Amino acid sequence: MRSTADVARKRNPVPIIAAAVVGVVLIVVIRLVAGGSSDSADPADPGTATTGPVSRPGCTTVQVAASSEKAALMAGIARSYSESGRTVNGACYDVAVRSVASGLAQQRLAAGWDPDADGPAPDVWTPAASTWVSLLRSDLTANDKPDMVPTTVESVTSTPLVLAMPRPMAEALDWPDAQLGWSDVLGLVEDPEGWAGKGHSEWGKFTLGKTNPTVSTSGLAATIGTFVAATGTSSDLTAADLADEKTREYARTVERSVVHYGDTTLTYLTNLQRADDAGAAMSYLSAVAVEEKSVLDYNAGNPSGDPATLGQHEPPKVPLVAIYPKEGTLYSDSPYVILDAPWADAGKKAGAADFLSYLREPAQQKVFTDAGFRTYDRKAGDPINASDAVRADGVTIALDAPGPAVLVQVRDLWSELRKQARVLLVMDVSGSMSTPAGSSGFTRLELAQQAAVDGLEQLAGTDEIGLWSFSTNLPTESGIYDELVPIAPLAQDKAQLVDKIEALGPLKGTPLYAVVRAATQYMDSTADDEVINAVVVMTDGKNEYPEDTDLGSLVSELSDASLENGVRVFSIAYGEGADLDTLKQISEASRAAAYDARNPESISSVFSAVLSNF
């Protein structure tokens, strides 16, 4: 078998993101069997074309990479732009909009956009917030690359970060009369009685949903907001603030309440919707840091915010309400960046500038406000004014984003303060893993091994990691899994983990249900509510074990597990034969998420996205 170094040399891996590992047992099931708010786009996808652009003979196409929460709206506006017949100095332009997560686009632009791997190079980049623009500038400078961001960047729409809470929980904190914020979160986290101190012992401990700030706009804004709240002022965040131990301890305490991280708030909102459907809305999360628009979307029964799915689900029994942190909050301001990149040309820049003017006209701004956004100058539209869950005047202090140097410090410091993890990596070793992986020149197993080895770099040395392989008819006591590396701090066993991963080879069948059951039971027996406990399952097939075919009981067991200490099963459907629907049932029952890597060549970026939960 070729080494993982051989694989790394041949392919063009997506940059690894420093991720927080929080008490997760990472079970990567790499089968050796014989014969996925803002930033909710699939990070393994080079970019999803939201709709086919109007393509007119003789017109030049401007490529736009847009953050996922507004990409569909922008695609519709782009279509009307083309149909309007506008010209610039006699030239006509069409606009193609692709949905690309903000953090992912920032990394790709900083590394050097690869059209083969990343999709069409954008002429315009419109992330969810200007923080990503600052980080791009910083990363380009750090790597001695020319800046591609113009001095002046304008906004196309906006929405502030809020803490979304189930209405009864907010009312227990005297909402809407009381001004609430991060200090109230801190108080609930520090109170050993949790919600019992507010007269609701049935709600247990205070739990927070907060995405990974290295890849998610809301996670980055929430992390900045937490640090600002810790200073006790609304002034600009400084390097001195971040060096203060009191500030760090404040942030560390808030992070302690996080159930898990992740690359998108959609995971939290869909899991909350599922809990609400079951009559258990208050059992999953006490609050989740999201954008204001997401509160409206969730309350409409459409947590994805996709116009195409509006009306397909009833509104929740228990709606969310928006808490606008009294200490201040950031706006996701959707900057419109006309890139000064090597592939840019003057004609496309002129077309891009005209499309910006079109986007900021009243008719197009109404498209955004009708969908729950605010205008580019932060004015609320009818949906916000008509709702009692959000407030047009809710933001009392609008924070400015820190400068690039401080932003980088925030991003790096978070990795030190985040919740820790115990991760069991269980690799399903089936014969089908010897199948060639697309045109890569490598097998599925070889790419999966490289992804797993690379993934270890995202974890902290203090995170505890274990490794299982699984197949049928193994010469072990269980007969279905082999404990290759016991769970221990990564700093202690990293070399052994790499050796064992690289030594894996294809074997026999896939006892998927049985191994997930065994892994979660093992993890549950050693669960620690001070860390994130999780299982990550990667498989390229479906259950092939006659001794355990009871998916229903497995799903029931996972659903009934402790919501605070329960083991979350993050799964990866790897290869075209993977049973994604079943993996979704398993992961969603454990209040986690399934990831789609049915294109085997996407496994590196998908694996990275999974590890962003920790």
C-alpha positions as CSV (number, residue, x, y, z in Angstrom):
1,M,0.0,0.0,0.0
2,R,1.2,3.5,-0.8
3,S,2.0,5.7,2.1
4,T,-0.2,8.6,3.1
5,A,2.7,10.9,2.1
6,D,2.4,9.5,-1.4
7,V,-1.3,10.5,-1.4
8,A,-0.5,13.9,0.0
9,R,2.0,14.6,-2.7
10,K,-0.3,13.7,-5.5
11,R,-3.5,15.4,-4.5
12,N,-4.2,19.0,-3.7
13,P,-5.6,18.9,-0.1
14,V,-8.0,21.5,1.3
15,P,-6.1,23.4,4.0
16,I,-6.6,21.9,7.4
17,I,-8.5,24.1,9.8
18,A,-7.5,24.2,13.5
19,A,-10.6,22.7,15.1
20,A,-11.6,22.4,18.7
21,V,-11.9,18.8,19.9
22,V,-14.4,18.5,22.6
23,G,-14.6,15.2,24.5
24,V,-15.3,13.3,21.3
25,V,-14.6,9.7,20.6
26,L,-14.0,9.9,16.9
27,I,-15.1,6.7,15.4
28,V,-14.0,6.8,11.8
29,V,-15.5,3.7,10.3
30,I,-13.3,2.9,7.3
31,R,-15.0,-0.2,5.9
32,L,-12.7,-3.0,4.8
33,V,-15.5,-5.1,3.6
34,A,-15.1,-7.7,0.9
35,G,-16.5,-7.1,-2.4
36,G,-23.6,19.5,5.4
37,S,-27.9,30.1,8.8
38,S,-25.0,31.3,7.3
39,D,-22.3,29.2,5.9
40,S,-24.5,26.1,5.5
41,A,-23.1,25.0,2.2
42,D,-21.4,21.6,2.0
43,P,-17.8,22.3,2.6
44,A,-16.8,19.4,0.4
45,D,-18.6,20.9,-2.5
46,P,-16.5,23.3,-4.6
47,G,-19.5,25.5,-4.9
48,T,-23.1,24.9,-5.7
49,A,-24.6,26.7,-8.7
50,T,-27.8,28.0,-7.2
51,T,-29.6,28.3,-10.5
52,G,-28.5,28.4,-14.1
53,P,-27.7,32.0,-15.1
54,V,-29.2,33.6,-18.2
55,S,-26.5,33.1,-20.9
56,R,-26.9,35.6,-23.7
57,P,-24.8,35.4,-26.9
58,G,-22.0,38.1,-26.8
59,C,-22.4,38.8,-23.1
60,T,-19.6,38.2,-20.6
61,T,-20.3,36.2,-17.4
62,V,-19.3,37.5,-14.0
63,Q,-18.7,34.8,-11.5
64,V,-19.9,35.4,-8.0
65,A,-19.1,33.3,-4.9
66,A,-21.8,34.1,-2.4
67,S,-22.3,32.9,1.2
68,S,-24.9,30.2,1.4
69,E,-27.6,32.1,3.4
70,K,-28.1,34.6,0.5
71,A,-26.9,32.8,-2.6
72,A,-30.3,31.6,-3.7
73,L,-31.7,35.2,-3.4
74,M,-28.7,36.6,-5.3
75,A,-29.1,34.0,-8.0
76,G,-32.7,35.1,-8.6
77,I,-31.6,38.8,-8.6
78,A,-28.9,37.9,-11.1
79,R,-31.4,36.4,-13.4
80,S,-33.6,39.5,-13.3
81,Y,-30.4,41.6,-13.9
82,S,-29.6,39.7,-17.1
83,E,-33.2,39.9,-18.2
84,S,-33.3,43.7,-17.6
85,G,-31.0,44.3,-20.7
86,R,-28.6,46.6,-18.8
87,T,-25.3,47.4,-20.4
88,V,-22.1,49.0,-19.3
89,N,-20.4,51.1,-22.0
90,G,-22.2,49.1,-24.6
91,A,-21.2,45.7,-23.2
92,C,-23.6,43.3,-21.6
93,Y,-23.0,41.0,-18.6
94,D,-24.6,37.9,-17.1
95,V,-24.0,36.9,-13.5
96,A,-23.5,33.3,-12.3
97,V,-23.9,32.9,-8.5
98,R,-22.4,29.9,-6.7
99,S,-22.9,29.1,-3.0
100,V,-19.6,28.8,-1.2
101,A,-19.3,28.9,2.6
102,S,-17.5,32.1,3.7
103,G,-14.7,30.4,5.7
104,L,-14.0,27.9,3.0
105,A,-13.9,30.6,0.3
106,Q,-11.5,32.7,2.4
107,Q,-9.2,29.7,2.8
108,R,-9.3,28.9,-0.9
109,L,-8.6,32.5,-1.9
110,A,-5.7,32.7,0.6
111,A,-4.2,29.4,-0.7
112,G,-4.7,30.3,-4.4
113,W,-8.0,29.4,-6.0
114,D,-7.8,26.1,-8.0
115,P,-10.6,26.0,-10.6
116,D,-10.3,22.3,-11.0
117,A,-10.8,21.6,-7.3
118,D,-12.7,24.7,-6.2
119,G,-14.9,25.5,-9.2
120,P,-14.9,28.7,-11.3
121,A,-12.6,31.4,-10.0
122,P,-14.8,34.2,-8.6
123,D,-14.7,37.7,-9.9
124,V,-16.8,38.8,-6.9
125,W,-16.7,37.3,-3.4
126,T,-19.5,38.2,-1.1
127,P,-19.1,36.4,2.3
128,A,-21.5,36.7,5.1
129,A,-19.4,39.3,7.0
130,S,-16.4,41.6,6.6
131,T,-14.5,39.6,9.2
132,W,-13.6,37.1,6.5
133,V,-12.3,39.9,4.3
134,S,-10.0,41.0,7.1
135,L,-8.8,37.5,7.6
136,L,-8.1,37.1,3.9
137,R,-6.0,40.3,3.9
138,S,-4.1,39.0,6.9
139,D,-3.5,35.6,5.5
140,L,-2.3,36.9,2.2
141,T,0.1,39.3,3.9
142,A,1.4,36.5,6.2
143,N,2.2,34.4,3.1
144,D,3.8,37.3,1.2
145,K,1.0,37.3,-1.4
146,P,-0.4,40.4,-3.1
147,D,-3.6,41.8,-1.6
148,M,-6.7,41.2,-3.8
149,V,-9.2,43.2,-1.8
150,P,-10.0,46.8,-2.8
151,T,-9.7,49.5,-0.2
152,T,-13.4,50.3,-0.2
153,V,-15.9,47.5,0.1
154,E,-19.7,48.0,0.2
155,S,-22.4,45.9,1.7
156,V,-25.4,44.3,-0.1
157,T,-27.5,43.3,2.9
158,S,-27.2,42.7,6.6
159,T,-28.4,40.7,9.6
160,P,-27.1,40.9,13.3
161,L,-25.9,38.0,15.4
162,V,-28.4,37.1,18.2
163,L,-28.7,34.5,20.9
164,A,-31.8,32.5,19.9
165,M,-33.7,30.9,22.8
166,P,-36.8,28.8,23.0
167,R,-39.5,31.3,24.1
168,P,-40.2,29.7,27.6
169,M,-36.5,29.8,28.5
170,A,-36.2,33.4,27.5
171,E,-39.3,34.3,29.5
172,A,-37.8,32.5,32.5
173,L,-35.0,35.2,32.2
174,D,-37.7,38.0,32.1
175,W,-37.6,38.4,28.4
176,P,-38.7,40.7,26.7
177,D,-38.6,43.2,29.6
178,A,-35.0,42.5,30.8
179,Q,-31.9,43.3,28.8
180,L,-30.1,40.1,28.4
181,G,-26.7,39.1,27.1
182,W,-23.5,37.1,27.5
183,S,-23.3,37.9,31.2
184,D,-26.6,36.0,31.7
185,V,-25.2,33.0,29.8
186,L,-22.1,33.1,32.0
187,G,-24.3,33.3,35.2
188,L,-26.3,30.2,34.1
189,V,-23.2,28.3,33.2
190,E,-21.5,29.0,36.5
191,D,-24.6,28.3,38.6
192,P,-24.4,24.6,39.7
193,E,-28.2,24.6,39.8
194,G,-28.5,25.5,36.1
195,W,-32.1,26.1,35.1
196,A,-33.3,24.9,38.5
197,G,-32.1,28.2,39.9
198,K,-34.8,29.8,37.6
199,G,-37.5,27.4,38.8
200,H,-37.1,24.9,35.9
201,S,-35.1,21.9,37.1
202,E,-36.7,19.9,34.2
203,W,-34.5,21.9,31.8
204,G,-31.2,20.7,33.4
205,K,-28.0,22.5,32.7
206,F,-27.7,25.6,30.4
207,T,-26.4,24.4,27.0
208,L,-25.2,26.5,24.1
209,G,-25.0,25.9,20.4
210,K,-22.1,27.7,18.9
211,T,-20.3,27.0,15.6
212,N,-16.6,26.8,15.0
213,P,-15.2,30.3,14.5
214,T,-12.5,29.1,12.1
215,V,-15.1,28.3,9.5
216,S,-18.4,29.8,10.5
217,T,-19.5,33.5,10.5
218,S,-21.9,33.2,13.5
219,G,-19.3,31.3,15.5
220,L,-16.7,34.0,14.8
221,A,-19.1,36.8,15.7
222,A,-20.2,35.0,18.9
223,T,-16.6,34.5,19.9
224,I,-15.8,38.1,19.4
225,G,-18.9,39.1,21.3
226,T,-17.9,36.9,24.2
227,F,-14.5,38.5,24.4
228,V,-16.0,42.0,24.2
229,A,-18.5,41.1,27.0
230,A,-15.6,39.9,29.1
231,T,-13.9,43.3,29.0
232,G,-17.0,45.0,30.4
233,T,-16.8,47.7,27.8
234,S,-18.1,48.2,24.2
235,S,-14.9,49.6,22.9
236,D,-12.8,48.0,20.2
237,L,-11.3,44.7,21.2
238,T,-7.5,44.8,21.6
239,A,-4.6,42.4,21.9
240,A,-4.2,43.5,25.5
241,D,-7.8,42.5,26.2
242,L,-7.1,39.0,24.8
243,A,-4.0,38.7,26.9
244,D,-6.0,39.4,30.1
245,E,-6.5,36.2,32.1
246,K,-9.9,37.4,33.3
247,T,-11.1,37.8,29.7
248,R,-9.8,34.4,28.9
249,E,-11.5,32.7,31.8
250,Y,-14.8,34.4,30.9
251,A,-14.6,33.0,27.4
252,R,-13.5,29.6,28.6
253,T,-16.5,29.4,30.9
254,V,-18.9,30.2,28.1
255,E,-17.3,27.6,25.9
256,R,-17.8,25.1,28.6
257,S,-21.6,25.1,27.9
258,V,-21.2,24.3,24.2
259,V,-22.8,21.0,23.2
260,H,-20.5,20.7,20.1
261,Y,-19.2,23.1,17.5
262,G,-19.5,22.6,13.7
263,D,-19.4,24.3,10.4
264,T,-23.1,25.4,10.2
265,T,-25.9,26.5,12.5
266,L,-28.2,24.4,10.4
267,T,-27.2,21.3,12.4
268,Y,-28.5,22.9,15.6
269,L,-31.7,24.2,14.0
270,T,-32.7,21.0,12.3
271,N,-32.0,19.0,15.5
272,L,-34.0,21.5,17.4
273,Q,-36.9,21.2,14.9
274,R,-36.8,17.4,15.3
275,A,-36.9,17.8,19.1
276,D,-39.8,20.2,18.8
277,D,-41.7,17.7,16.6
278,A,-41.2,15.1,19.4
279,G,-42.5,17.6,22.0
280,A,-39.1,18.0,23.6
281,A,-37.9,21.4,22.4
282,M,-36.4,22.4,25.7
283,S,-34.4,19.2,26.0
284,Y,-31.8,20.0,23.3
285,L,-30.4,23.5,23.6
286,S,-30.9,26.5,25.9
287,A,-29.6,28.9,23.3
288,V,-27.8,29.0,19.9
289,A,-25.8,31.8,18.4
290,V,-27.3,32.5,15.0
291,E,-28.1,35.4,12.7
292,E,-31.4,37.2,13.3
293,K,-32.7,36.0,9.9
294,S,-32.4,32.4,11.2
295,V,-34.9,33.0,14.0
296,L,-37.5,34.0,11.4
297,D,-36.7,31.1,9.2
298,Y,-36.9,28.6,12.1
299,N,-40.2,30.0,13.3
300,A,-41.6,29.6,9.7
301,G,-40.7,25.9,9.9
302,N,-37.9,26.4,7.4
303,P,-34.6,26.3,9.3
304,S,-32.5,26.1,6.2
305,G,-33.9,29.4,4.9
306,D,-34.1,27.9,1.5
307,P,-37.1,29.5,-0.3
308,A,-37.7,26.2,-2.1
309,T,-38.5,24.4,1.2
310,L,-40.7,27.1,2.7
311,G,-44.1,25.7,3.6
312,Q,-43.0,22.0,3.7
313,H,-43.0,21.9,7.5
314,E,-45.3,23.3,10.1
315,P,-44.0,26.2,12.3
316,P,-42.6,24.9,15.6
317,K,-44.8,24.4,18.7
318,V,-42.1,26.3,20.7
319,P,-40.8,29.2,18.7
320,L,-37.4,30.8,19.1
321,V,-36.9,34.4,20.2
322,A,-33.9,36.7,19.6
323,I,-31.8,38.0,22.4
324,Y,-29.7,40.9,21.3
325,P,-26.7,40.8,23.6
326,K,-26.7,43.9,25.8
327,E,-22.9,44.0,25.6
328,G,-23.1,44.6,21.9
329,T,-23.2,42.4,18.8
330,L,-21.8,42.3,15.3
331,Y,-23.6,42.5,12.0
332,S,-23.1,40.1,9.2
333,D,-22.8,42.8,6.6
334,S,-22.4,40.8,3.4
335,P,-19.5,42.8,1.8
336,Y,-19.3,42.7,-2.0
337,V,-15.7,42.3,-2.9
338,I,-14.7,42.9,-6.5
339,L,-11.5,40.9,-6.5
340,D,-8.2,42.3,-7.8
341,A,-7.1,38.7,-8.5
342,P,-4.7,37.4,-11.2
343,W,-7.7,36.2,-13.2
344,A,-9.6,39.5,-13.0
345,D,-10.0,41.8,-16.0
346,A,-11.3,45.3,-16.4
347,G,-14.4,44.3,-18.3
348,K,-15.6,41.9,-15.6
349,K,-14.9,44.4,-12.9
350,A,-17.1,46.9,-14.7
351,G,-19.9,44.3,-14.9
352,A,-19.4,43.4,-11.3
353,A,-19.7,47.0,-10.2
354,D,-22.9,47.5,-12.2
355,F,-24.4,44.4,-10.6
356,L,-23.5,45.8,-7.2
357,S,-25.4,49.0,-8.1
358,Y,-28.4,46.9,-9.1
359,L,-28.3,44.9,-5.9
360,R,-28.5,48.1,-3.8
361,E,-31.5,49.5,-5.7
362,P,-34.8,49.5,-3.6
363,A,-36.5,46.8,-5.6
364,Q,-33.6,44.3,-5.0
365,Q,-33.2,45.4,-1.4
366,K,-36.9,44.5,-0.9
367,V,-36.1,40.9,-2.1
368,F,-33.6,40.7,0.8
369,T,-35.9,42.3,3.5
370,D,-38.8,40.1,2.4
371,A,-36.6,37.1,3.2
372,G,-35.8,38.3,6.7
373,F,-32.6,40.2,6.1
374,R,-32.1,43.9,6.7
375,T,-31.0,46.4,4.1
376,Y,-27.4,47.1,3.5
377,D,-27.8,50.2,5.8
378,R,-29.4,48.0,8.5
379,K,-33.1,49.0,8.1
380,A,-35.6,46.3,8.9
381,G,-38.3,45.1,6.5
382,D,-41.9,43.9,7.0
383,P,-41.1,40.4,8.3
384,I,-39.0,41.8,11.2
385,N,-41.5,44.5,11.9
386,A,-44.4,42.0,12.0
387,S,-42.7,39.5,14.3
388,D,-42.7,39.5,18.1
389,A,-39.7,37.1,18.1
390,V,-37.3,39.7,16.7
391,R,-37.1,43.5,17.1
392,A,-36.2,46.1,14.6
393,D,-34.6,48.2,17.3
394,G,-33.1,45.1,19.1
395,V,-29.4,46.0,18.5
396,T,-28.5,48.6,21.1
397,I,-24.7,48.4,20.5
398,A,-23.4,47.5,17.1
399,L,-19.8,46.4,17.5
400,D,-17.1,47.0,15.0
401,A,-15.1,44.0,14.0
402,P,-11.6,43.9,15.3
403,G,-8.7,44.7,13.0
404,P,-7.0,41.8,11.1
405,A,-4.3,41.2,13.7
406,V,-6.7,41.0,16.5
407,L,-9.1,38.8,14.5
408,V,-6.2,36.3,13.9
409,Q,-5.6,36.3,17.6
410,V,-9.2,35.6,18.4
411,R,-9.3,32.7,16.0
412,D,-6.1,31.3,17.4
413,L,-7.0,31.9,21.1
414,W,-10.3,30.1,20.7
415,S,-8.5,26.9,19.9
416,E,-6.9,27.1,23.4
417,L,-10.1,28.0,25.2
418,R,-12.6,25.7,23.5
419,K,-14.1,22.7,25.1
420,Q,-12.0,19.5,24.9
421,A,-12.9,16.2,23.3
422,R,-12.7,12.5,23.5
423,V,-12.8,11.0,20.0
424,L,-13.0,7.3,19.0
425,L,-12.0,6.8,15.4
426,V,-13.6,3.6,14.1
427,M,-12.6,2.8,10.6
428,D,-14.8,0.4,8.6
429,V,-12.5,-1.8,6.6
430,S,-14.4,-3.4,3.8
431,G,-13.2,-4.9,0.6
432,S,-14.9,-2.2,-1.4
433,M,-12.5,0.2,0.1
434,S,-10.0,-1.1,-2.4
435,T,-12.1,0.4,-5.2
436,P,-10.3,3.1,-7.2
437,A,-11.4,6.6,-6.0
438,G,-12.4,8.4,-9.2
439,S,-9.6,9.7,-11.3
440,S,-7.3,10.3,-8.3
441,G,-5.1,7.2,-9.0
442,F,-5.7,6.0,-5.4
443,T,-8.1,3.7,-3.8
444,R,-10.9,4.8,-1.4
445,L,-9.0,3.4,1.5
446,E,-5.8,5.3,0.6
447,L,-7.6,8.6,0.4
448,A,-9.5,7.9,3.6
449,Q,-6.3,7.0,5.4
450,Q,-4.7,10.3,4.3
451,A,-7.8,12.2,5.4
452,A,-7.7,10.6,8.8
453,V,-4.0,11.3,9.3
454,D,-4.4,14.9,8.2
455,G,-7.4,15.2,10.5
456,L,-5.3,14.5,13.5
457,E,-3.6,17.8,12.9
458,Q,-6.9,19.5,13.7
459,L,-7.0,18.1,17.2
460,A,-5.3,19.4,20.3
461,G,-2.7,17.3,22.1
462,T,-5.0,17.2,25.1
463,D,-7.9,15.8,23.2
464,E,-8.3,12.1,23.8
465,I,-8.4,10.0,20.7
466,G,-8.9,6.2,20.2
467,L,-8.9,4.0,17.0
468,W,-11.1,1.0,16.1
469,S,-11.3,-0.8,12.9
470,F,-14.4,-2.9,12.1
471,S,-15.4,-5.7,9.8
472,T,-17.0,-9.2,10.2
473,N,-15.3,-12.4,11.4
474,L,-12.4,-10.6,13.1
475,P,-10.2,-12.7,15.5
476,T,-11.2,-10.5,18.5
477,E,-13.5,-11.1,21.4
478,S,-16.3,-9.1,19.8
479,G,-15.7,-10.5,16.3
480,I,-16.7,-7.2,14.7
481,Y,-14.2,-4.6,15.9
482,D,-10.6,-4.3,16.8
483,E,-9.4,-1.8,19.3
484,L,-6.2,-0.7,17.6
485,V,-5.3,2.3,19.9
486,P,-7.0,2.8,23.3
487,I,-8.4,6.3,24.0
488,A,-5.6,8.5,25.3
489,P,-4.4,12.1,24.9
490,L,-3.4,12.7,21.3
491,A,0.0,14.1,22.3
492,Q,0.8,10.7,23.9
493,D,-0.4,8.4,21.1
494,K,-0.2,10.4,17.8
495,A,2.6,8.4,16.3
496,Q,0.9,5.1,17.1
497,L,-2.4,6.4,15.6
498,V,-0.7,7.3,12.4
499,D,1.0,3.9,12.2
500,K,-2.2,2.0,12.8
501,I,-4.2,4.1,10.3
502,E,-1.6,3.6,7.6
503,A,-1.5,-0.2,8.3
504,L,-5.2,-0.7,7.6
505,G,-6.2,-3.1,4.8
506,P,-9.5,-4.3,3.3
507,L,-11.2,-7.3,5.0
508,K,-14.7,-8.6,4.9
509,G,-18.3,-7.5,5.8
510,T,-19.8,-4.4,7.4
511,P,-21.5,-4.8,10.8
512,L,-22.5,-1.2,10.8
513,Y,-25.4,-1.2,13.3
514,A,-23.5,-3.5,15.7
515,V,-20.4,-1.4,15.8
516,V,-22.2,1.9,16.2
517,R,-24.1,0.3,19.1
518,A,-20.9,-1.0,20.6
519,A,-19.0,2.2,20.2
520,T,-21.7,4.4,21.6
521,Q,-22.3,2.1,24.5
522,Y,-18.6,2.2,25.3
523,M,-18.4,5.9,25.0
524,D,-21.6,6.4,27.1
525,S,-20.1,4.3,29.9
526,T,-17.1,6.7,30.1
527,A,-18.9,9.9,29.2
528,D,-17.7,13.1,30.7
529,D,-20.0,16.1,30.7
530,E,-17.1,18.5,30.8
531,V,-16.1,17.5,27.2
532,I,-17.8,16.7,23.9
533,N,-18.4,13.0,23.6
534,A,-18.8,11.8,20.0
535,V,-18.5,9.0,17.5
536,V,-17.5,9.7,13.9
537,V,-18.5,6.9,11.6
538,M,-17.1,6.7,8.1
539,T,-18.4,3.9,5.9
540,D,-18.5,3.3,2.1
541,G,-21.4,0.8,2.3
542,K,-24.4,-0.4,4.3
543,N,-25.1,-2.9,7.1
544,E,-24.1,-6.4,6.1
545,Y,-24.4,-8.2,9.4
546,P,-27.3,-10.6,9.8
547,E,-26.8,-10.8,13.6
548,D,-27.9,-7.1,13.9
549,T,-30.3,-5.7,11.4
550,D,-32.4,-3.7,13.9
551,L,-32.0,-0.1,12.8
552,G,-35.1,0.9,14.7
553,S,-33.8,-0.1,18.1
554,L,-30.4,1.5,17.4
555,V,-32.1,4.8,16.5
556,S,-34.3,4.5,19.6
557,E,-31.4,3.9,21.8
558,L,-29.5,6.9,20.5
559,S,-32.6,9.1,20.8
560,D,-33.1,8.0,24.4
561,A,-29.5,8.7,25.5
562,S,-28.8,11.5,27.9
563,L,-29.1,14.8,26.1
564,E,-26.3,16.4,28.2
565,N,-23.8,13.5,28.2
566,G,-25.1,11.5,25.3
567,V,-22.6,10.4,22.6
568,R,-23.1,12.2,19.3
569,V,-22.6,10.1,16.2
570,F,-21.2,12.1,13.3
571,S,-21.2,9.9,10.2
572,I,-19.6,10.1,6.8
573,A,-21.2,8.4,3.8
574,Y,-18.1,7.6,1.7
575,G,-18.4,6.5,-1.9
576,E,-21.3,6.0,-4.2
577,G,-22.5,2.9,-2.4
578,A,-22.8,4.4,1.0
579,D,-26.2,4.4,2.7
580,L,-26.5,8.1,3.4
581,D,-30.2,7.9,4.4
582,T,-29.5,5.3,7.1
583,L,-26.5,7.3,8.4
584,K,-28.7,10.4,8.6
585,Q,-31.2,8.5,10.8
586,I,-28.4,7.3,13.0
587,S,-26.7,10.7,13.3
588,E,-29.9,12.7,13.7
589,A,-31.1,10.4,16.4
590,S,-28.0,11.3,18.4
591,R,-28.5,15.0,17.7
592,A,-25.5,15.2,15.4
593,A,-25.2,15.2,11.6
594,A,-24.3,13.0,8.6
595,Y,-21.9,14.2,6.0
596,D,-21.9,13.4,2.3
597,A,-18.6,12.2,0.8
598,R,-20.1,10.0,-1.9
599,N,-17.6,11.6,-4.2
600,P,-14.6,9.8,-2.7
601,E,-12.2,12.6,-3.8
602,S,-14.1,15.0,-1.4
603,I,-13.1,12.9,1.7
604,S,-10.4,15.2,2.9
605,S,-12.6,18.3,3.0
606,V,-15.5,16.4,4.4
607,F,-13.4,14.9,7.2
608,S,-12.1,18.4,8.0
609,A,-15.8,19.6,8.2
610,V,-16.7,16.7,10.6
611,L,-13.8,17.6,12.9
612,S,-14.9,21.2,13.0
613,N,-17.6,19.9,15.4
614,F,-14.9,19.5,18.0
